[in-house]
Amino acid sequence: QLQLVESGGGLVQPGGSLRLSCAASGFTLNNYGIGWFRQAPGKEREGVSCISSSDGSIYYAESVKGRFTISRDNAKNTVYLQMNSLEPEDTSVYYCGANMDVADTAVKGMCVLPAAAGAHAIDYWGNGTLGTVSS
């Protein structure tokens, strides 16, 4: 069974850090583009950061540039999202998603979910992990 499982969410004060993990089972991630997405209450799901299948291209949303870092460990079949300098506006449920064979030129297209397709543009989703930034 193909599965993605996120972990690492929690409560952190503004300015703090969280490291999210996305572990795959039932398939190997090294043929897949992986994205981190988030959805706050009452808002649409948005792409935060995506990495191409080859790791040759990475996209970050403007709101997280310079603060978040995506990385992949193929030996552990896991993708990470290091989140630093967190702000209350970063409070969301964070999801990882996977699409097969995402070329370097297509990584932004994976992250910016098309309005018509929305979440259906992603082949596999995890169940999410909640990150709360509050004092």
BELDALIN-V535159 format. One record per pair of residues at least 24 apart in sequence whose ideal C-beta (glycine too) atoms are under 10 Angstrom apart, sorted by the first residue. I is the first residue (numbers start at 1). GAP is how many residues later the second one is. D is the distance in whole Angstrom. If there is no record, write none. Layout:
BEGIN
((I	GAP	D) (I	GAP	D))
END
This chain:
BEGIN
((1	24	8) (1	25	5) (1	26	10) (2	24	4) (2	25	5) (2	96	9) (2	121	9) (2	122	6) (3	24	9) (3	121	8) (3	123	8) (3	124	9) (4	25	9) (4	28	10) (4	30	9) (4	74	10) (4	75	9) (4	91	8) (4	92	5) (4	93	7) (4	94	6) (4	120	6) (4	121	7) (4	122	4) (4	123	8) (4	124	10) (5	73	10) (5	91	9) (5	121	6) (5	122	7) (5	124	9) (6	30	9) (6	73	10) (6	75	9) (6	87	9) (6	88	6) (6	89	7) (6	90	6) (6	119	10) (6	120	4) (6	121	7) (6	122	6) (6	123	4) (6	124	10) (7	71	10) (7	119	9) (7	122	6) (8	72	8) (8	73	8) (8	74	10) (8	75	9) (8	86	9) (8	121	6) (8	123	8) (9	74	10) (9	83	9) (9	84	8) (9	85	6) (9	119	8) (9	120	3) (9	121	5) (9	122	5) (9	123	8) (10	119	8) (10	120	8) (10	121	7) (10	122	7) (11	80	10) (11	119	9) (11	120	8) (11	121	5) (11	122	8) (11	123	7) (12	71	9) (12	74	6) (12	78	9) (12	79	10) (12	119	7) (12	120	7) (12	121	6) (12	122	8) (12	123	10) (13	73	8) (13	75	10) (13	120	7) (13	121	7) (13	122	5) (14	71	9) (14	72	6) (14	73	6) (14	74	6) (14	75	10) (14	76	9) (14	119	6) (14	120	8) (14	121	6) (15	69	9) (15	70	6) (15	71	7) (15	72	8) (15	118	9) (15	120	9) (16	67	9) (16	68	8) (16	69	8) (16	70	5) (16	117	7) (16	119	10) (17	50	9) (17	65	7) (17	66	6) (17	67	5) (17	68	8) (17	69	7) (18	50	10) (18	63	8) (18	64	8) (18	65	5) (18	66	9) (18	68	7) (18	72	9) (18	76	9) (18	111	9) (18	113	5) (18	114	9) (18	115	9) (19	50	10) (19	52	10) (19	61	6) (19	62	7) (19	63	5) (19	64	7) (19	65	9) (20	28	10) (20	48	10) (20	50	10) (20	59	9) (20	60	7) (20	61	4) (20	62	8) (20	63	7) (20	74	6) (20	75	10) (20	76	8) (20	109	6) (20	111	7) (21	52	9) (21	55	9) (21	57	6) (21	58	8) (21	59	6) (21	60	8) (21	75	9) (21	108	9) (22	48	10) (22	50	9) (22	55	10) (22	56	6) (22	57	5) (22	58	7) (22	59	8) (22	72	9) (22	73	9) (22	74	3) (22	75	9) (22	76	8) (22	104	6) (22	107	9) (23	50	10) (23	53	7) (23	54	6) (23	55	5) (23	56	8) (23	57	10) (23	73	9) (23	103	9) (24	52	10) (24	53	5) (24	54	7) (24	55	8) (24	72	9) (24	74	7) (24	100	8) (24	102	9) (25	52	8) (26	51	10) (26	98	10) (27	50	9) (27	71	8) (27	73	9) (27	97	8) (28	46	8) (28	49	6) (29	24	9) (29	43	7) (29	44	9) (29	45	7) (29	47	9) (29	48	5) (29	49	8) (29	50	6) (29	67	10) (29	69	7) (30	24	9) (30	25	9) (30	42	8) (30	44	5) (30	45	10) (30	47	8) (31	43	10) (31	67	9) (31	69	6) (31	70	6) (31	71	9) (32	40	10) (32	47	9) (32	65	9) (32	66	4) (32	67	6) (32	68	5) (32	69	8) (32	70	7) (32	91	8) (32	92	8) (33	24	9) (33	26	10) (33	46	10) (33	64	9) (33	65	7) (33	66	5) (33	67	8) (33	68	8) (33	69	2) (33	70	8) (33	71	9) (33	73	7) (33	74	6) (33	76	10) (33	77	5) (33	78	9) (33	89	10) (33	90	10) (34	36	8) (34	38	7) (34	44	10) (34	45	4) (34	46	10) (34	47	10) (34	62	6) (34	63	7) (34	64	5) (34	65	8) (34	68	8) (34	73	10) (34	76	9) (34	90	10) (35	24	8) (35	35	8) (35	44	9) (35	46	10) (35	60	9) (35	61	7) (35	62	5) (35	63	8) (35	64	8) (35	67	9) (35	72	8) (35	75	5) (35	76	5) (35	77	10) (35	78	9) (35	86	10) (35	87	7) (35	90	10) (36	24	10) (36	25	10) (36	28	9) (36	32	8) (36	34	6) (36	43	8) (36	44	9) (36	45	5) (36	47	9) (36	58	6) (36	59	7) (36	60	6) (36	61	8) (36	75	9) (36	90	10) (37	24	10) (37	55	9) (37	56	9) (37	57	7) (37	58	5) (37	59	8) (37	60	6) (37	73	10) (37	74	8) (37	76	7) (37	82	8) (37	85	8) (37	88	8) (37	89	10) (37	91	9) (38	25	10) (38	26	9) (38	43	10) (38	52	8) (38	53	9) (38	54	4) (38	55	7) (38	56	5) (38	57	7) (38	90	9) (38	92	10) (38	93	8) (39	53	6) (39	54	5) (39	55	8) (39	56	7) (39	80	9) (39	89	8) (40	49	8) (40	50	9) (40	51	6) (40	52	5) (40	53	8) (41	50	9) (41	51	9) (41	52	9) (43	49	8) (44	69	8) (44	71	9) (44	74	8) (44	75	9) (45	47	9) (45	48	9) (45	50	7) (45	52	9) (45	68	7) (45	73	7) (45	74	6) (45	77	9) (45	80	10) (45	83	10) (46	46	9) (46	65	9) (46	66	9) (46	67	7) (47	50	9) (47	60	10) (47	61	9) (47	62	10) (47	63	7) (47	64	3) (47	65	6) (47	66	6) (47	74	10) (47	75	9) (48	33	7) (48	35	9) (48	42	9) (48	44	9) (48	46	7) (48	47	9) (48	48	10) (48	63	8) (49	30	10) (49	32	6) (49	33	10) (49	34	10) (49	58	9) (49	62	7) (50	29	10) (50	46	10) (50	47	8) (50	49	9) (50	52	8) (50	56	9) (50	57	5) (50	58	7) (50	59	9) (50	60	5) (50	61	4) (50	62	9) (50	72	10) (51	28	7) (51	30	10) (51	51	8) (51	53	10) (51	56	7) (51	59	9) (51	60	9) (52	47	10) (52	49	9) (52	50	5) (52	51	6) (52	52	5) (52	53	8) (52	54	7) (52	55	4) (52	56	10) (52	58	8) (53	45	10) (53	46	9) (53	47	8) (53	48	6) (53	49	5) (53	50	7) (53	51	8) (53	53	9) (53	54	9) (54	47	10) (54	48	9) (54	49	8) (54	50	6) (54	53	10) (55	49	9) (56	47	9) (56	48	4) (56	49	10) (56	51	9) (57	45	9) (57	46	8) (57	47	4) (57	48	7) (57	49	8) (57	50	5) (57	51	8) (58	46	9) (58	49	7) (58	50	10) (58	53	10) (59	47	10) (59	48	5) (59	49	5) (59	50	9) (59	51	8) (59	52	5) (59	53	8) (60	48	10) (60	51	8) (61	47	10) (61	50	7) (61	51	9) (63	24	9) (63	26	8) (63	27	8) (64	26	8) (70	26	10) (81	50	10) (83	48	7) (83	50	9) (86	45	8) (86	46	10) (86	47	5) (86	48	10) (87	46	6) (88	44	9) (88	45	5) (88	46	6) (88	47	8) (89	44	8) (90	41	7) (90	42	9) (90	43	5) (91	39	8) (91	40	7) (91	41	5) (91	42	5) (91	43	7) (92	36	9) (92	37	10) (92	38	8) (92	39	6) (92	40	9) (92	41	9) (93	34	9) (93	35	4) (93	36	7) (93	37	5) (93	38	8) (93	39	10) (94	32	9) (94	34	6) (94	35	6) (94	36	8) (94	37	6) (95	24	9) (95	27	9) (95	30	6) (95	31	6) (95	32	8) (95	33	5) (95	34	8) (96	26	9) (96	28	9) (96	29	8) (96	30	5) (96	31	10) (96	32	9) (96	33	9) (97	24	9) (97	25	4) (97	26	8) (97	27	6) (97	28	5) (97	29	7) (98	24	7) (98	25	6) (98	26	4) (98	27	8) (98	28	9) (99	24	5) (99	25	8) (100	24	9))
END
